[in-house]
Amino acid sequence: MIRILKLMASFKLAIALMAALTLASCGRAGPPIKPSDAAIKQAKKDGTPAPEKPVPNSKNPDKRFVLDGLLE
């Protein structure tokens, strides 16, 4: 009897985790965009001058991050 209750509890936990993961994956629709592109888009929407895109230099080198390929 106790085994059945433990099995049912683990089954309920698995269902709850699947539901949580499914709901958590429902985010914004559309592809991800770079922060600089988002700032330009927002500036156009607000009617303000668009900021310049960041340029790599000695103070701001172009460092690649592992997930940068997802944004390109």
Secondary structure, DSSP 8 states (H G I E B T S, - for coil): -HHHHHHHHHHHHHHHHHHHHHHHT---SS----HHHHHHHHHHHHTS---------SSS-----GGGGGG-
